[in-house]
Amino acid sequence: LDPVENTIMSRAVQTSGRWNCIEIYYSGTKAGNIEQLASLRGLANAEDIGCHFVICNGRGGGNGQIQTTEKWQRQYLIRTRTKNGTQQTTPLVWDEIRNLNAIRICVIADGKTARPTDFQIKSVEALVEELHRKFSIRPESIYYPGDWW
């Protein structure tokens, strides 16, 4: 596993009140990494991907590898929501409020035939624990896919 403390560091200044929840969701794919997800979504480049972290499954990146996106490096907020593991561009009102300050973690899996690997689960747990600790995010403000457990 990547040393999580180093993984959550960013080039931009991090403030404790900036983030109020964590959202974990599936990529909707069986393989991938930051660059491949950006390409699949028709984005101009990987910097436009709508999450802060990608957790790879061994097909496109190391199994359990935590990839940090440019959005995290710059501490950018992301104003999108997910539905069944895919990004939506038109946020619902409550989702927009909830996700306004959400740290978004994309797990490479479709949630059906391609389930998260044990290494991915361990990486997500370690990443969430470190983010929760560093930014004082309440446990009830950590959202997993419905079938995560």
C-alpha positions in Angstrom: 0.0 0.0 0.0 1.1 3.6 -0.6 2.0 5.5 2.5 -1.3 7.3 2.9 0.1 10.3 4.8 2.2 11.2 1.8 -0.6 10.4 -0.6 -3.0 13.0 0.9 -0.4 15.8 0.8 -1.1 18.4 -1.9 0.6 21.4 -3.6 -2.1 23.7 -2.4 -2.7 24.7 1.2 -5.0 22.4 3.0 -7.5 23.8 5.6 -9.3 21.7 8.1 -12.7 23.3 7.4 -12.6 22.9 3.7 -13.9 19.3 3.5 -17.0 18.0 5.3 -17.7 14.6 3.8 -16.1 11.7 1.8 -17.9 10.0 -1.0 -16.6 6.6 -2.3 -18.1 5.4 -5.6 -17.4 2.8 -8.3 -15.9 3.8 -11.7 -18.4 1.7 -13.5 -15.5 -0.1 -15.3 -13.6 -3.3 -14.8 -10.2 -1.7 -15.3 -8.6 1.7 -15.5 -6.6 4.5 -14.0 -6.8 8.3 -14.0 -5.8 8.7 -17.6 -8.0 5.8 -18.9 -11.1 7.1 -17.0 -10.6 10.5 -18.4 -10.4 9.1 -21.9 -13.5 6.9 -21.4 -15.4 9.9 -20.2 -14.4 11.9 -23.3 -12.5 14.5 -21.2 -9.8 16.6 -22.8 -7.2 15.5 -20.3 -6.8 13.7 -16.9 -6.9 17.0 -15.0 -10.6 17.2 -15.8 -11.6 13.9 -14.0 -14.3 14.4 -11.4 -12.6 12.9 -8.3 -9.8 13.5 -5.9 -8.4 9.9 -5.7 -8.6 6.8 -7.9 -8.0 3.3 -6.3 -6.7 0.9 -8.9 -7.5 -2.8 -9.1 -4.4 -4.2 -10.8 -5.7 -3.6 -14.3 -4.5 -0.2 -15.3 -2.6 0.5 -12.1 -1.2 -1.5 -9.2 -3.8 -3.5 -7.2 -4.8 -1.1 -4.3 -2.7 1.7 -5.7 -4.0 5.1 -4.7 -3.7 7.7 -7.5 -4.0 11.3 -6.6 -5.7 13.6 -9.1 -4.8 17.1 -10.1 -8.1 18.2 -8.4 -6.7 17.0 -5.1 -3.3 18.6 -5.7 -5.0 21.9 -6.2 -7.6 21.3 -3.5 -10.4 21.9 -6.0 -14.1 21.3 -5.1 -16.0 19.1 -7.4 -19.6 19.9 -8.2 -20.9 16.7 -9.6 -22.6 13.6 -8.2 -22.6 10.0 -9.0 -25.3 7.5 -9.8 -24.6 3.8 -10.0 -20.8 4.6 -10.2 -21.0 7.0 -13.2 -20.6 10.7 -13.0 -23.6 12.9 -13.6 -23.3 16.5 -14.8 -26.6 17.8 -13.4 -26.5 17.7 -9.6 -29.7 17.3 -7.5 -30.1 20.0 -4.9 -29.4 17.8 -1.9 -26.5 16.1 -3.6 -25.0 19.4 -4.6 -25.2 20.6 -1.0 -23.8 17.3 0.4 -21.1 17.1 -2.2 -20.1 20.7 -2.1 -17.2 19.9 0.1 -16.9 16.2 -0.5 -13.6 14.4 -1.0 -14.4 12.0 -3.9 -12.7 8.6 -4.1 -13.3 6.6 -7.3 -12.8 2.8 -6.9 -12.0 1.0 -10.2 -14.8 -1.6 -10.2 -18.3 -1.8 -11.8 -19.9 -3.0 -8.5 -21.4 -6.0 -10.3 -19.1 -8.4 -11.9 -15.9 -6.5 -11.1 -16.0 -6.1 -7.3 -13.4 -4.2 -5.3 -10.3 -6.3 -4.5 -9.1 -6.9 -1.0 -6.2 -4.5 -1.7 -8.6 -1.9 -2.9 -10.7 -2.2 0.2 -7.6 -1.9 2.4 -6.5 1.1 0.5 -9.9 2.8 0.8 -10.0 2.1 4.5 -6.5 3.5 5.1 -7.2 6.6 2.9 -10.6 7.3 4.5 -9.1 6.9 8.0 -6.3 9.4 7.3 -8.7 11.9 5.6 -11.2 11.5 8.5 -8.4 12.2 11.0 -6.7 15.0 9.2 -9.9 16.9 8.3 -12.1 16.0 11.3 -14.8 14.5 9.0 -17.6 12.9 11.0 -18.1 9.1 10.4 -21.7 9.7 9.5 -20.5 12.0 6.7 -18.6 9.1 4.9 -20.6 7.6 2.1 -19.9 4.2 0.6 -21.6 2.5 -2.3 -24.7 0.7 -1.0 -23.2 -2.8 -1.6 -19.7 -1.9 -0.2 -20.0 -4.1 2.9 
